[in-house]
Amino acid sequence: MRIAIVINTSWNIYNFRMSLIKALLAEGHEVVAIAPRDAYSERLVAAGCRFVPVQMEKGTNPFTDLRLIWRLYKTYRQVRPQVLLHYTIKPNIYGAVAAHWAGIPAINNVSGLGTVFITRDYISSIALRLYKMTFRYPAKVFFQNQDDRRLFLRNNLVRPDITEVLPGSGINLQEFVPDREFKRHEPFTFLMVARVLYDKGIAEFVRACKLVQGKYPQVRCQLLGQVDEQSRSGVRRRQLEAWLASGVLEYLGTTDAVANVVRHADCVVLPSYREGTPRTLLEAAAMGKPLIATNVPGCREVVQHGINGYLCRVRSADDLADKMVQMLQRSDGELKKMGEASRQLAATRFDDRIVIGKYLQAIQTILND
């Protein structure tokens, strides 16, 4: 059958959904990728997908969003898939309406609530209303942690019987693997992998690095991720350049080979304000790295305090710095043990084959109804 995957960027599909796409293709299904065209669109075609471009503007302009519903509806009528798989906020909300109009069953995936539920303002109030209006249409809604599911149920945004929690987007355990032998790097390296957003805790990470380097000047702190000045919480490039000029932080830009960067880190840090299930922590865990993250939804699913890393208080550079110092002071044997616990957690709870199985089951159930 024909299955369409709808996301806000082709990059997102290529980097986070390829395991699912490969599994669907292996089952003999036709997979259509519907997303804005970018540098990764042709890679999706090369991987065996049919690509159909659709324009999606950033921001919350109601007129452009209404046009998006119409564009998606026309696209769905043109493509005529048997099932639609929606990811990211706009496809989840507006794609659900378009799918309903087109008479096509949809599966939504709430992979993270972003800034909408971090900063409570009129935009978050509108988002709540939109979720409530549109989440009556999907046949299935997957969440990536119990906190997000409970939030939706508490606010009566979705029916309980169509919801289920997935272990994030899962991780390919054959692609992300630990080194054969443990190695402590010189200098000790902390790595943050995230878009350069305030909501990811980047400002707290910079301040914490400065505090740690005040005691341990040799420590290296690195940042890997895309600058996104258009986001509501995006860090301006001039601010990033000021941080870099201080010498506290090394900026590594972006890469398609994340594993090569993670391999040279001793600890991966994510002081985010809220997550779905952070892919960057899953990748680092699969590679056997100790982790430090905030004690917030999404992050605490991947970090078990004192076992494979440390949880710190959200928005607290001081507590983050304290946990970084604790990590620095661990012996090689203790760091190795934490890394092994990370890999074990990834293997038992976050294997992407679990996610793929849930999707295949949901698709089959929907088609049999």
Protein Blocks (a to p, Z undefined) as FASTA:
>chain_A
ZZddddfbfklmmmmmmmmmmmmmmnopacdddddddfklmmmmmnopacddddddedjd
fklmmmmmmmmmmmmmmnopabdcdehjklmmmmmmmmmmnopacddddfbgbjmlmmgc
fklmmmmmmmmmmmmmpmbdcdfbfklmmmmmmnopacfklgccdehjbpafklmccdfb
dcddddddddddddddfklommmmmmmmmmmmmmmmmbccddeddddfkbmklccfklmm
mmmmnomaccebjafklmlmmmmpcbdcdfbfbdcbdfklmmmmmnopacdddddehjlm
mmcghkloccddehilklmmmmmmmmmmpcfklmmmmmmmmmmmmmmmmgcklmmmmmmm
mmmmmmmZZ
